[in-house]
Amino acid sequence: MPIKIANAPVSWGIYEFADIAPKYPYTRVLDEIVETGYTGIELGPWGYLPTDPQMLRAELNARNLKLLSSYVPVNFVDPSAIEAAEAQALQVGRLLADLDAVCIVLADDNGQVPELVQQAGRRHGSRLTAAQWEAYAAGVNRVARTVFDATGLKVVFHHHCAGYVETAEETRHLMGRTDPDLVGLCLDTGHWHYAGGDALEAISEYGERVRYLHFKDCSADIRQLAIDERMDYFAATAAGVFCELGDGAVDFPGVITAMTRLGYDGWAIVEQDVLVADLDAPRQSARRNRDYLRKLGL
């Protein structure tokens, strides 16, 4: 079966950041996701969509939408934060499991460390020591085990710019220290390229450990501009470094071919940062992205 295509509230500017208020009621976002041709959805920030399983199931069933996962950021670099992270991940995981979701997406608490925000897209090497990586990975393993034992859901980890797991090297540090049975990789094609990598090389390196996809593109020109002008992560995002699918450097036909050869028949979630005042822009962008993927056979 071909890769299935979903979208997420983030494409409508619904972020985890507390200082960014949603511009749309969730019913409009769900309706527009369906209208623009998607059949799956991520949960978005906790509390944006209904958290009562019966209510959420009714909203999704009315639109023939499949709930897939939820993005859960955690400050894994601080061992004292892991207990609270476990509780948060379990809360989200139980809701996902009730609705037969496919996984839970863990990530660093990206965008919170000023130095990492400032240097996003320009970093090399790792900001953590070997001992810090061991502690970081132990936290990921612990949360992944707790979630799996309680809900049956496995974890995928989302590398992300402006966090401690941004570059290919940092991803390698983490993946090499985590349980490959419990912790897969959520490959975000746009973030991988913005961090200086190539999505096809990531697929070649990690193979079937790539268990979940975020389809995002990265403009080579705007990335270079961001590097030259030393833009921080948020400024580069506002400038459009994550362009619409097909307009950037990501080889989506190659990614689709490589994942299909691995036997991947799961989901790819389109994520599009639309940071403009036009309230209809997310819907229009979502439709263009869906049309692009249809041309590639998805």
C-alpha positions as CSV (number, residue, x, y, z in Angstrom):
1,M,0.0,0.0,0.0
2,P,1.2,3.6,-0.7
3,I,2.2,5.9,2.1
4,K,-0.9,7.6,3.6
5,I,-1.0,11.3,4.0
6,A,-2.1,13.4,7.0
7,N,-1.9,16.9,8.2
8,A,-1.8,18.5,11.7
9,P,-3.0,21.5,13.6
10,V,0.5,23.0,13.4
11,S,-0.1,23.8,9.8
12,W,-2.8,26.2,11.0
13,G,-0.4,27.8,13.4
14,I,-1.5,25.8,16.4
15,Y,1.8,25.5,18.4
16,E,2.9,24.1,21.7
17,F,4.2,27.6,22.7
18,A,2.0,29.1,25.4
19,D,2.4,32.6,24.1
20,I,1.0,31.8,20.6
21,A,-2.8,31.7,20.9
22,P,-4.7,29.6,18.3
23,K,-6.4,31.6,15.6
24,Y,-9.0,29.0,14.7
25,P,-11.5,26.8,16.5
26,Y,-10.6,23.2,16.3
27,T,-13.7,22.4,14.3
28,R,-12.6,24.7,11.5
29,V,-9.1,23.1,11.4
30,L,-10.6,19.6,11.2
31,D,-13.0,20.6,8.5
32,E,-10.3,22.2,6.4
33,I,-7.9,19.2,6.8
34,V,-10.7,17.0,5.3
35,E,-11.6,19.6,2.7
36,T,-8.0,19.8,1.4
37,G,-7.7,16.0,1.0
38,Y,-6.2,14.5,4.1
39,T,-7.4,11.4,6.0
40,G,-5.3,11.5,9.2
41,I,-4.4,14.0,11.9
42,E,-2.1,14.6,14.8
43,L,-3.4,15.7,18.2
44,G,-1.7,19.1,18.4
45,P,-1.0,20.8,21.7
46,W,-2.8,19.1,24.6
47,G,-6.2,20.6,25.1
48,Y,-6.6,22.1,21.6
49,L,-8.7,19.1,20.4
50,P,-11.1,17.5,22.8
51,T,-9.3,15.3,25.4
52,D,-12.4,13.3,26.3
53,P,-12.0,10.1,24.2
54,Q,-15.7,9.7,23.3
55,M,-16.0,13.4,22.3
56,L,-12.8,13.3,20.2
57,R,-13.8,10.0,18.6
58,A,-17.2,11.5,17.6
59,E,-15.5,14.5,16.0
60,L,-13.0,12.4,14.1
61,N,-15.5,9.7,13.0
62,A,-17.9,12.4,11.6
63,R,-15.1,13.4,9.3
64,N,-13.5,10.0,8.6
65,L,-10.2,11.2,10.1
66,K,-7.7,8.9,11.8
67,L,-5.8,10.1,14.9
68,L,-2.2,9.1,14.5
69,S,0.0,10.5,17.2
70,S,0.9,13.5,19.3
71,Y,4.1,15.6,19.6
72,V,5.3,15.7,23.2
73,P,8.3,18.0,23.9
74,V,10.4,17.1,27.0
75,N,13.4,18.7,28.7
76,F,15.4,15.5,28.6
77,V,18.6,17.3,29.3
78,D,17.4,17.8,32.9
79,P,17.1,14.4,34.7
80,S,14.8,16.0,37.3
81,A,12.2,16.7,34.6
82,I,11.7,13.1,33.6
83,E,9.2,12.1,36.2
84,A,6.8,15.0,35.1
85,A,7.5,14.0,31.5
86,E,6.5,10.5,32.2
87,A,3.2,11.7,33.6
88,Q,2.6,14.0,30.6
89,A,3.5,11.3,28.1
90,L,1.2,8.8,29.8
91,Q,-1.7,11.3,29.8
92,V,-1.3,11.8,26.1
93,G,-0.5,8.2,25.4
94,R,-3.7,6.9,27.1
95,L,-5.8,9.2,24.9
96,L,-4.0,8.1,21.8
97,A,-4.3,4.4,22.7
98,D,-8.1,4.9,23.3
99,L,-8.4,6.1,19.7
100,D,-6.1,3.5,18.2
101,A,-3.3,5.9,17.3
102,V,-0.1,4.5,15.8
103,C,2.7,6.0,18.0
104,I,3.7,8.9,20.3
105,V,6.2,11.5,19.1
106,L,8.8,12.5,21.7
107,A,11.1,15.5,21.1
108,D,13.5,17.8,22.9
109,D,11.9,20.9,24.5
110,N,13.0,22.8,21.4
111,G,13.1,26.6,21.2
112,Q,13.7,27.1,24.9
113,V,17.5,27.5,25.0
114,P,18.5,30.9,23.6
115,E,21.9,29.7,22.3
116,L,20.3,26.8,20.4
117,V,17.6,29.1,19.0
118,Q,20.2,31.6,17.8
119,Q,22.5,29.0,16.2
120,A,19.8,26.7,14.5
121,G,20.8,25.6,11.1
122,R,24.4,26.6,11.6
123,R,25.5,24.1,14.3
124,H,28.1,21.3,14.0
125,G,28.9,18.6,16.4
126,S,27.1,18.2,19.7
127,R,26.4,20.5,22.6
128,L,26.2,17.6,25.1
129,T,29.0,15.5,26.6
130,A,29.0,11.7,26.5
131,A,27.8,11.6,30.1
132,Q,25.0,14.0,29.2
133,W,24.0,11.9,26.2
134,E,23.8,8.8,28.4
135,A,21.5,10.6,30.8
136,Y,19.4,12.0,28.0
137,A,19.0,8.7,26.3
138,A,18.2,7.0,29.6
139,G,15.3,9.5,30.0
140,V,14.0,8.7,26.5
141,N,14.2,5.0,27.2
142,R,12.5,5.4,30.5
143,V,9.6,7.4,29.1
144,A,9.3,5.1,26.1
145,R,9.2,2.0,28.3
146,T,6.6,3.5,30.6
147,V,4.4,4.5,27.7
148,F,4.7,1.2,26.0
149,D,4.0,-0.9,29.1
150,A,0.9,1.2,29.9
151,T,-0.6,1.8,26.5
152,G,1.1,-0.5,23.9
153,L,2.2,2.5,22.0
154,K,5.8,2.8,20.8
155,V,7.8,6.0,20.6
156,V,9.4,7.8,17.7
157,F,11.8,10.6,18.4
158,H,11.6,13.8,16.4
159,H,15.0,15.5,15.8
160,H,14.3,19.3,15.6
161,C,16.1,22.5,14.9
162,A,16.7,24.8,18.0
163,G,17.0,21.8,20.3
164,Y,19.7,19.5,21.6
165,V,18.9,16.9,18.9
166,E,19.2,18.9,15.8
167,T,22.1,17.7,13.7
168,A,22.7,14.3,12.1
169,E,25.5,13.8,14.6
170,E,23.3,14.6,17.6
171,T,20.6,12.2,16.2
172,R,23.2,9.5,16.0
173,H,24.3,10.1,19.6
174,L,20.7,9.6,20.7
175,M,19.7,6.7,18.4
176,G,22.8,4.8,19.3
177,R,22.0,4.9,23.0
178,T,18.2,4.2,22.9
179,D,16.4,0.9,22.7
180,P,15.8,0.3,18.9
181,D,12.8,-1.8,19.7
182,L,11.1,0.9,21.7
183,V,12.4,4.1,20.1
184,G,12.2,4.7,16.4
185,L,13.0,7.8,14.4
186,C,10.4,10.3,13.2
187,L,12.2,11.7,10.2
188,D,11.2,15.3,9.5
189,T,12.6,16.0,6.1
190,G,12.6,19.8,6.4
191,H,14.3,19.9,9.8
192,W,16.9,17.4,8.6
193,H,17.8,19.6,5.7
194,Y,17.7,22.8,7.6
195,A,20.2,21.3,10.1
196,G,22.5,20.5,7.2
197,G,21.6,16.9,6.4
198,D,20.0,15.1,3.6
199,A,16.8,13.0,4.1
200,L,17.9,10.3,1.7
201,E,21.1,9.8,3.7
202,A,19.1,9.5,6.9
203,I,16.9,6.8,5.4
204,S,20.0,5.0,4.2
205,E,21.5,5.2,7.7
206,Y,18.5,4.3,9.8
207,G,16.5,2.1,7.4
208,E,13.5,0.5,9.1
209,R,14.1,2.4,12.3
210,V,12.5,5.4,10.4
211,R,9.0,4.5,11.6
212,Y,7.2,7.8,11.1
213,L,7.5,10.7,8.6
214,H,6.9,14.4,8.8
215,F,6.9,15.9,5.3
216,K,8.3,19.4,5.4
217,D,10.4,21.1,2.7
218,C,13.4,23.5,3.2
219,S,14.2,26.4,0.9
220,A,17.9,26.2,0.0
221,D,18.0,30.0,-0.8
222,I,16.3,31.1,2.4
223,R,18.4,28.6,4.4
224,Q,21.5,30.2,3.0
225,L,20.1,33.7,3.7
226,A,19.4,32.7,7.3
227,I,23.0,31.4,7.6
228,D,24.5,34.5,6.0
229,E,22.5,36.9,8.1
230,R,22.8,34.7,11.2
231,M,19.0,34.6,11.7
232,D,17.7,32.7,14.7
233,Y,15.3,29.8,14.3
234,F,12.1,31.8,14.6
235,A,13.3,34.5,12.2
236,A,14.3,31.9,9.6
237,T,10.9,30.2,10.0
238,A,9.1,33.6,9.6
239,A,11.2,34.2,6.5
240,G,9.9,31.0,4.9
241,V,12.8,28.6,5.3
242,F,10.2,25.8,5.5
243,C,8.6,26.4,2.1
244,E,5.7,24.4,0.5
245,L,6.4,20.9,-0.7
246,G,8.2,20.8,-4.0
247,D,9.6,24.3,-3.7
248,G,12.7,23.4,-1.7
249,A,15.7,21.1,-1.4
250,V,14.0,17.9,-0.2
251,D,13.9,15.1,-2.9
252,F,10.4,13.9,-2.1
253,P,10.2,11.5,-5.0
254,G,13.5,9.9,-3.7
255,V,12.2,9.9,-0.2
256,I,9.0,8.1,-1.2
257,T,10.9,5.6,-3.3
258,A,13.4,4.8,-0.5
259,M,10.7,4.4,2.1
260,T,8.6,2.2,-0.2
261,R,11.6,0.0,-0.8
262,L,11.9,-0.5,2.9
263,G,8.3,-1.6,3.0
264,Y,7.0,1.5,4.7
265,D,3.2,1.7,4.3
266,G,2.5,4.0,7.2
267,W,1.8,7.7,7.4
268,A,3.5,10.9,6.3
269,I,2.3,14.0,8.1
270,V,2.5,17.3,6.2
271,E,3.6,20.2,8.3
272,Q,3.6,23.7,6.9
273,D,4.5,26.8,8.8
274,V,2.1,29.5,7.5
275,L,3.0,32.7,9.4
276,V,0.9,35.3,7.6
277,A,-2.1,37.3,8.5
278,D,-4.4,35.8,5.9
279,L,-6.7,33.4,7.7
280,D,-7.3,31.4,4.6
281,A,-3.6,30.9,3.8
282,P,-3.3,27.6,5.8
283,R,-6.2,26.0,3.9
284,Q,-4.8,27.1,0.5
285,S,-1.3,25.9,1.4
286,A,-2.6,22.6,2.6
287,R,-4.4,22.0,-0.7
288,R,-1.3,22.9,-2.7
289,N,0.8,20.5,-0.7
290,R,-1.8,17.7,-1.1
291,D,-1.9,18.3,-4.9
292,Y,1.8,18.1,-5.1
293,L,1.9,14.7,-3.3
294,R,-0.9,13.4,-5.5
295,K,1.3,14.1,-8.5
296,L,3.9,11.9,-6.9
297,G,1.4,9.1,-6.6
298,L,0.3,9.5,-2.9
